[in-house]
């Protein structure tokens, strides 16, 4: 049970002063004697030798000199004498060198010197101010030009340019009787009918 009138003790007892916290790593925590006694050296990496492709031109020449003519004999010769290409011959630079002029200089061109006198005299500020003034003047001139050219149109001027189409008077007919032809023709002939309608 907890002691009366005191808070409950829920902490752990710590080890003594000679205790070292952390993880001991071999060969690195021993100081100078450890470093002198065990030389932790890295092994040199061996460069992976690239297997060069076969030199078929040389092998074919040798097979013909030896007197082989059939495909089987050629294959047997390839297995017997496996000739590979040389590193210099197969290099990409030697096969297709870059087309560069003779007086070409590699590298990046140096930056031009900073004009300190222009910076001290605030020349860049003055140039910018002049550009802004010229820009505002051009914008004002453009606005004035637009106002002068633009004339407001009224309904009268609009109707003068584009008059309304004349309304054609049409008598009202029943929709069902629009396409019904006449049953009786009271005119003596067609000419009399045309003359009556034209009147």
Long-range contacts (C-beta under 8 A, 24 or more apart in sequence): 51-84, 52-84, 52-85, 52-86, 52-87, 52-90, 53-84, 53-85, 53-90, 54-78, 54-82, 54-83, 54-84, 54-85, 55-83, 55-84, 55-85, 58-83, 59-83
